[in-house]
Amino acid sequence: MPSFQKYVVEEQGRFNNYAIEPKMYVDEKQQFGFNKYSELLNGRLAMMGFISLLGFEALTGQGLISWLTNL
């Protein structure tokens, strides 16, 4: 099969199309400041914190602020 051909023909003559896999690479340079990775990580940590706060409220029956004032 030539490298430019993007499909395979089965025994019954049907086409079997496959997705073209992207080439994987690792970016070794360090990035600082506001970049795509740091914003993605910040958003994921914020979502985990919010879900943890909801779980805390469900377990204790009170919010974080009222729990901290009652310490």
C-alpha positions in Angstrom: 0.0 0.0 0.0 1.5 3.4 -0.9 2.2 5.9 1.9 -0.2 8.5 0.4 -3.2 6.0 0.4 -5.4 6.7 3.4 -7.7 3.6 3.3 -7.6 -0.2 3.3 -9.8 -2.3 1.0 -11.2 -5.5 2.7 -11.7 -8.9 1.0 -15.3 -8.1 0.1 -14.2 -4.8 -1.6 -15.4 -2.5 1.3 -13.3 0.5 2.3 -12.0 0.6 5.8 -11.0 4.2 6.7 -8.6 4.8 9.6 -7.9 8.1 11.3 -4.5 9.6 10.7 -2.5 9.6 14.0 -0.7 12.9 14.8 3.0 12.7 15.4 3.8 12.9 19.2 6.6 15.1 20.6 7.7 16.4 23.9 8.4 20.1 24.3 11.5 20.3 26.5 11.7 24.1 26.9 10.5 25.6 30.1 7.7 28.2 29.9 7.0 30.9 32.4 4.1 33.3 32.8 0.6 33.0 31.2 0.8 30.2 28.8 -1.6 27.5 27.7 -0.4 24.8 30.0 -0.4 27.0 33.2 -3.9 28.3 32.4 -5.1 24.7 31.9 -3.5 23.5 35.2 -5.0 26.5 37.0 -8.5 25.8 35.7 -8.2 22.1 36.7 -7.0 22.9 40.2 -9.9 25.4 40.6 -12.4 22.8 39.6 -11.0 20.3 42.0 -11.1 22.9 44.8 -14.7 23.8 44.1 -15.8 20.1 44.1 -13.8 19.5 47.3 -15.6 22.5 48.9 -19.0 21.0 47.9 -18.0 17.7 49.4 -16.9 19.4 52.6 -20.3 21.2 52.9 -22.1 17.9 52.2 -20.2 16.1 54.9 -20.2 18.8 57.7 -23.5 20.5 56.9 -21.9 23.9 57.1 -20.0 26.2 54.7 -16.3 26.8 54.8 -16.6 30.3 56.2 -18.9 29.3 59.0 -16.7 26.4 59.8 -13.6 28.6 60.1 -15.4 31.2 62.3 -16.4 28.4 64.7 -12.9 27.2 65.3 
